[in-house]
């Protein structure tokens, strides 16, 4: 599996990177977002949503697990942190095989439900503003997307 690393120096740059990614995605695509608290996972999702035509304010779904946003392509934003050690299946396959893009924060907690092909993104804080955003494509389709972005 190849890795594509992007560095951003502001929240706006992080959003622009996500916005560019959004333009390459299609319904049914799944993106997992990993990173410590405050690294920019929700900021990245805001940029992705803007690229998908979402007009509503995007915020973390921590307390609701899933937030749905309507755009040119729907965006399903999940934070599955609270599902650690849970057997609960909230209908993941309906989202993963649906008409929108699914973004999952803390996806390691639902690894057994994830589709075989997906894009894994790791965000690391390098300093107060600088981020290293690592794209790891799983599958040829996402590999091609990463090559186009890089």
Secondary structure, DSSP 4 states (H G I P E B T S, - for coil): ---EEEEESSHHHHHHHHHHHHTT--TT-EEEEE--TTSSHHHHHHHHHHHTT--SPP---TTTSEEEE-SSSEEEEEE-GGGTT------HHHHHTSSEEEEEETGGGGGGGS-SSEEEEEEEESSSS-EEEEEEEESHHHHHHHHHH-
